[in-house]
Amino acid sequence: MSIVAAVVPTDFTPPGTEDFWIPLIGEGAWAFTRASLLAVISVGLLWWWLHATTKKRALVPSKGQMTTEAVYTFVRNDIGRDLIGSKEFMRFVPFLFSLFVFILINNLFGVVPPFQNSTMGRIGFPAALTIIVFVMYHWLGIKKHGFMGYWKSLVPSGLPKPMVPMIFFLELITDLFTRPVTLALRLFGNMFAGHIMMLLFIGGGWYMLTNGGIVLPIAGGVTWIMAVVMTVFELVVEVLQAYVFTLLAALYIGGALADEH
């Protein structure tokens, strides 16, 4: 037995992808998982929050009403108006607001007990939101420019004719594949990696605290301090990723509505 094996027990199981797949009802691809339950809970919490803070609207707002109005104003002005434009942005604010708060609360589940598992750490949820965004994005572009005009607008005017097919192909790949894939993977990857890291620090720290002699418990205490730091960092990332996803959704919508797509 090596010195390392003598000091560090080897029966610790590190976290993995199975920590995200927690089926509650059924099996396989159609199982109702813990992430699905959290998504349903998030809708209920959002309904309660909006209803509770707006049912008694007043000129002098309560703290709850002020919070709701602050979030709404932020999405309306700093995301919707700035990226879509003052002429057409208002009709998209309800969608952007819903998108932002839904992603935000599901991200925050990653650090809030007793949930502590971000819904967006399952690729199906970011993928579903991305599909909604891109169906809307392309539909708006086709409605604005016409079917042929929309796809023709992918190629900048003034290009030499031999370059047009290549540029059109590259822009088509970008619009139909690169943008939606990166939009979904950015949100998923950050939530997945953050949860894995927190599980590693918390689970590993507890394991070291409860196993070994003197050295391991000290290392476990340090690891738990790092877990607290990681939790604060993850909280910032969760808010930022909700903002980035909504920001890019507004940017794509604004691009589809622009006179020059």
C-alpha angles and dihedrals in degrees: 000000000000124000090250092052090048093053101035118049112229101211096087112121112212119219119267144168091292088071088071097046105074109154115199100176125022131348140264128017094337096051118128101237136193089258090056090051091050090051090053091047090050091055090051092048092048091050091050093047095049093043095046095047099043106035091086101036113179140180087242099048126216120236090262093050090046091053093049092046091048092054092044092048091049092053093042098048108023097039111018103037097035096050105029098035134248093270101063108009100099096072090058098046095089090053094046092045092050091047093050099047093042093053092041097054092044090049091049090055084076092073103022117094132260092022102047094162122095113228089213089062085082109078093219093071099051088042092053092049090047092052090053091050095048096044087054092044096053094039091054091047093050091046091050100043104020124250098282094033092054095055092040089054090065088079116068114236119252098039118141109261096242089059096050098084093048095047091045091052092049093048091046091053089048094051098041101035119006099050098045093042094050092044092055097038094049092059095038095046095051094048093043095048093044093053092047091051093049091048090050095051096041097040094040092046092051091047092053092045092055099039135058132020122277108324099052097052090051090050089046091055091051089047091054090051087053089049089058090050090048091050092055091046091048090052090057091047092050093055092043094051092051088052094046094049092050091043092054091045089055091045092054092046091049090050092052091052096045117110089238106043 
